[in-house]
Structure formats: C-alpha cells, structure tokens
Amino acid sequence: MVNTHKTQKVIDNSLKKDWFFLTERSDMPPLPVWYKIKNSALSQLYKEIYGSGVPWACFWHDNKVEHYLHSREYRFAIQRAGRILYSQKNLSEYLLRLKKSCAQVKIAAENFNKLSGRKFDNKQLFNEYDQVVDKYIISYIYGFLTWCTRALEHDAKTAIDKYAEALNKLDISSDQALSILIVPSELTLYQKKDKELSKLAKDYRRLLDRPYSEKFIRRRHPDLYVAIKNFINKYYWVGFNYDGPALNFSTAVKELWQTHPKVISCVITKSNIYRACHFTGKEKQFFRALEIISYTKDLRNVTDDYVHYCFSNFYQEVARRTGLTKSEVKFLWDEELKELLIGKIKITHGYLKKKRKFCAAIAKSQAVGLNQYYLGNQAQTCYKNVLKNSNKSLETSFTSVINGTIAASGRATGKVKIIRSVIDINKVKKGNILVTSMTSPKYMPAIFNAAALITDDGGLTCHAAIIAREIRKPCIIGTKIATSVLKDGDLVEVNAEEGVVTIIKRGK
C-alpha cells in the first residue's frame, strides 16, 4: 500500500472535523436507503474489509437528505481500503466479489418482484423482503470502497501532471488524459444504454421533427415504434434511482429528442497515452485502479436502480395493506416496517408528517455517543451539533467564493441554475452554469446546455468529472456547499484552472 506523507496529508486535511459531510440528495427517503446504511455499518463483513464500522449520521429535512461519516473511523477505512486499491491482485479479487454480490441481489430482487404479495400474510411478506435486503447489504458493503478513493485520486492526479509536456505533444491536457485512462474498458450498463440511445435518437430525428405520441409513432412509423419498445423493455429500470419512475414510452421519446450527439474531444486512446508517457508500474496501477472504481460506481448504481425498481411494487403492497400512502411507507424505519406488518405497532399519518418534516438516524450510534433516532426538535438539535462539528459550514449565506476540486479545466461565466432532481433539468439553457449535488446520466440534456458544471460531491471518477472532461466543459466538484450558497440567477465565474467559483452578482 502507498502511504506517503503527502498522501496522508490529503486524507488529514479533508477529515479535520469530527464529522465529514459526504453527500446531499433529494431522492432518498429513509426506508430505501437507511437499512443498507445501518446494517452495513454494523456488519462483520464491513469490519473485515474496512477495519471497523463507520458511523453515519443522516438527516431528512426540506425534501432532501444529508449524509455524514464520522471522521475517525472514515479515516481508518480509507487507509484500510488502500490495501485493496493499491494492489492489483486484491483489487481484481474485490471486483469479482462485487460482481458476484450484485448478480445475486439482482436475481433475488427479480424473484421477489415476481411474487404476488397478496398470496403471503404480512409476516411472510416481510421475511421475503428481508432476504433480498440481506443480499443487497452485501453488495453495498463492497460498493462502499468507492467512497474511500481520496488518496488514490490525489496520487493519480499528481502522477499524470508530471507528464504534461509529453501530453502537450498529443494536444491534450493532463485532465483529459486522466479521463481517457480511467474510462472502464468493459462497458457498463449506463454506457450501453447511452450508446443505444444515441443511435436510436439519430433514427428518430431522421424521421420526426419533434416529440410525438406513442399512438402517432405506432401508426406512422411502426419500425421506429418497435425499436423504441425494445429499448424500453431492455432499459426500463436503468436510472430508477430510489424513487423512479421507470422508463415508459413518453419519457423514452423525450430522452431521444433531448439526446445530443457526443462531441468527441479527441481520438487519443489509452495506448497513445501509454506510448507517449513512460509511466512507472506504480503509476499505471493508480490509473488501472481508478478505471475499476469508475466501473464499480456504475455497477453499484445500476444494481441500486434494479433493486429499488423491484421494491417499489412491494412498497405499494404495504401501503394497500396498512392504509398508508406509498410515500408514507418509504418514510418508515426498517424496524417500524416490520413491526407495522406483524401488527406490533400502529403508525399514524400525523407521526409520518412530523417525521417527513425533520428526522435523523445515526448508525453505530453508541460509538459517537448519540441515540439512533431523532424526530422534530430533537432531530434539529442533533443536526446542528453534527453540522457545527463537520466540514460543512453552518453559515454559508455570506460566502462569495467557493472552493472545490478541479475535475475538468477551463473558465466560464454564466447564470446559475440549481438542479435538485431530474424534473429540474429543463431549467438549464445554453450558457447557464449547472449546479447540483451530483449529476447522473438523466442530467445529460442539461449538461450539454451548460457552460460549466459545479457539484457538491464527487471525486475524479464521478459522473460529472468524466463527462465534463470528455466534452471539454469546465467542472469543479466536491465543493460541499455550492447548492446551499448559490441560488438560481446568481452570476458566477467558474475558474476551473484554480478550483474556485466566484459570485459576481446575486440574482434577484
């Protein structure tokens, strides 16, 4: 394992406070996400891989959830993960285990989805669900490695920057070269979908001049209709995230119409770069490891997509049996779900309304001296205490400069558009600055319109970083606070040469 003084300093600088702000999302209600966090953090497998359980703190409020990791244990997990990331043999073995666990949970989720919930009593129904959850947790534990790459990313960036002169002869920057080197050699399902979508979009635009209804396309262009239906049948659950919806005909047509042909920044290949730059064996391992992590992230996310698509029908069945709405069911803790189904407790609409307003959950709570669950005012107090002892500032409204990590170099000035979910992507017009917690494949129409990208989260292998380098758009990631500080209409300068976002003028 590589553990230089500089690398250790990178880890220490990012984990100065008790709590590390990991991510903020708008599509993660408690039930679909909490059981995997809690049960993975408490598991023996987690301890074997990462040395100890890592305490999490999650806060649901204002239609979003914030995730924090306790820095002491997270630091140890990053260091322990180095045994995998910096060893070609260990990383290859890890990838095989991850693939196996993802395949197993997908089969289990598919079988569960085929079952008619009405044939089981409540206890049996929960037990069937719980068996899938057990397999899902294993895939999530392996997937946590993708959150432990801060040191590796620093080493890879430092390594590639040493070869700037050689890369100049290829007419590419070190950022662009790194993007090429860490693109997975094995296509992920997201990449396969994107490739087929681009091809189908060309056929659509050749025949039609705007989005049309399913009925119109079936009647006027039957071959195109069949091609779209085949595409939906193959990828209906890809990109489901935690809350859907699944792909249907109208959304497929919308995606086809919004899909732009990718601008290929260059025709330089990995082989070209390896011939031009005489990397050491250690440096090659940095790039190969990040390539595997890029693949791993997509594999983990697409597994999430399928599992939660299958669980969606289960949540609807629970709602039917309990008199709650589907959205209310997803705001239960896993213990509450079980006790509700076996008749041990009753859950009121008023309780869930209060819970949706503000609630908190702490995994490995005893390790950090906190309770496991908080509600209302107690949840807000817990949140404030964690926040003030974290790397996310309590007071961000007066900040005029935001710092982050350079993912793709360049400069741009434009008006901010905050994207909190896929329903916001139409807000981004040509020349706007796209600001979000993290991007996803569903954001591509907005990404093509944007002059630059800014994210709260992510590392060099995140979706925003890879896409921005590929299409040559300035991108600053990992700001932690961009979506909290910036507002729609703010005029900002994105300096992705120095990793700085400057607010020029506040919007009205």
NORJO-V456076 format. One record per backbone hydrogen bond with DSSP energy under -0.5 kcal/mol. NH is the residue of the N-H (numbers start at 1). CO is the residue of the C=O. If there is no record, write none. Layout:
NH,CO + NH,CO
This chain:
8,4 + 9,5 + 10,6 + 11,7 + 12,8 + 13,9 + 14,10 + 15,11 + 15,12 + 18,389 + 19,389 + 20,69 + 21,19 + 22,20 + 22,67 + 23,67 + 25,65 + 31,330 + 33,29 + 33,30 + 34,30 + 35,31 + 37,33 + 38,34 + 39,35 + 40,36 + 41,37 + 42,38 + 43,40 + 47,43 + 48,44 + 49,45 + 50,46 + 51,47 + 55,53 + 56,363 + 57,68 + 58,361 + 59,66 + 60,359 + 61,59 + 61,64 + 62,357 + 64,61 + 65,25 + 66,59 + 67,23 + 68,57 + 69,20 + 70,55 + 71,18 + 74,70 + 75,71 + 76,72 + 77,73 + 78,74 + 79,75 + 80,76 + 81,77 + 82,78 + 83,80 + 84,81 + 85,81 + 86,82 + 87,84 + 91,87 + 92,88 + 93,89 + 94,90 + 95,91 + 96,92 + 97,93 + 98,94 + 99,95 + 100,96 + 101,97 + 102,98 + 103,99 + 104,100 + 105,101 + 106,102 + 107,103 + 108,104 + 109,105 + 110,106 + 111,107 + 112,108 + 113,109 + 114,110 + 115,111 + 115,112 + 117,115 + 119,116 + 120,117 + 125,121 + 126,122 + 127,123 + 128,124 + 129,125 + 130,126 + 131,127 + 132,128 + 133,129 + 134,130 + 135,131 + 136,132 + 137,133 + 138,134 + 139,135 + 140,136 + 141,137 + 142,138 + 143,139 + 144,140 + 144,141 + 145,142 + 146,143 + 147,144 + 148,145 + 153,149 + 154,150 + 155,151 + 156,152 + 157,153 + 158,154 + 159,155 + 160,156 + 161,157 + 162,158 + 162,159 + 163,160 + 164,161 + 167,163 + 168,164 + 169,165 + 170,166 + 170,167 + 171,168 + 172,167 + 177,173 + 178,174 + 179,175 + 180,176 + 181,177 + 182,178 + 183,180 + 187,185 + 192,188 + 193,189 + 194,190 + 195,191 + 196,192 + 197,193 + 198,194 + 199,195 + 200,196 + 201,197 + 202,198 + 203,199 + 204,200 + 205,201 + 206,202 + 207,203 + 207,204 + 208,204 + 217,213 + 218,214 + 219,215 + 220,216 + 221,217 + 225,221 + 226,222 + 227,223 + 228,224 + 229,225 + 230,226 + 231,227 + 232,228 + 233,229 + 234,230 + 235,231 + 236,232 + 238,235 + 240,237 + 243,240 + 244,240 + 247,236 + 252,248 + 253,249 + 254,250 + 255,251 + 256,252 + 257,253 + 258,254 + 259,255 + 264,262 + 265,263 + 265,470 + 273,269 + 274,270 + 275,271 + 276,272 + 277,273 + 278,276 + 279,277 + 284,280 + 285,281 + 286,282 + 287,283 + 288,284 + 289,285 + 290,286 + 291,287 + 292,288 + 293,289 + 294,290 + 295,291 + 296,292 + 297,293 + 298,294 + 299,295 + 300,296 + 301,297 + 302,298 + 303,299 + 304,300 + 305,301 + 306,302 + 307,303 + 308,304 + 309,305 + 310,306 + 311,307 + 312,308 + 313,309 + 313,310 + 314,310 + 315,311 + 316,312 + 317,313 + 318,314 + 319,315 + 320,316 + 321,317 + 322,318 + 323,319 + 324,319 + 329,325 + 330,326 + 331,328 + 332,329 + 337,333 + 338,334 + 339,335 + 340,336 + 341,337 + 342,338 + 343,340 + 344,339 + 345,339 + 352,348 + 353,349 + 354,350 + 355,351 + 356,352 + 357,353 + 358,354 + 359,60 + 360,374 + 361,58 + 362,372 + 363,56 + 365,362 + 367,364 + 368,364 + 368,365 + 369,366 + 370,365 + 374,360 + 376,358 + 378,375 + 379,375 + 380,376 + 381,377 + 382,378 + 383,379 + 384,380 + 385,381 + 386,382 + 387,383 + 388,384 + 389,385 + 389,386 + 390,387 + 391,19 + 393,391 + 396,394 + 399,396 + 402,501 + 404,499 + 405,477 + 407,405 + 407,475 + 408,475 + 412,494 + 414,492 + 416,490 + 417,433 + 419,435 + 420,418 + 424,421 + 425,422 + 427,424 + 428,425 + 429,427 + 431,449 + 432,429 + 433,415 + 434,432 + 434,452 + 435,417 + 436,454 + 437,419 + 443,440 + 444,441 + 446,443 + 447,443 + 448,444 + 449,445 + 450,446 + 451,432 + 452,432 + 453,474 + 454,434 + 455,476 + 456,436 + 457,437 + 462,459 + 466,462 + 467,463 + 468,464 + 469,465 + 470,466 + 471,467 + 473,468 + 474,451 + 475,408 + 476,453 + 477,405 + 478,457 + 479,455 + 480,456 + 481,479 + 484,481 + 485,481 + 486,482 + 489,416 + 490,487 + 491,505 + 492,414 + 492,490 + 493,502 + 494,412 + 494,492 + 495,493 + 495,500 + 496,410 + 496,494 + 498,495 + 499,495 + 500,495 + 501,402 + 502,493 + 503,400 + 504,491 + 504,502 + 505,491
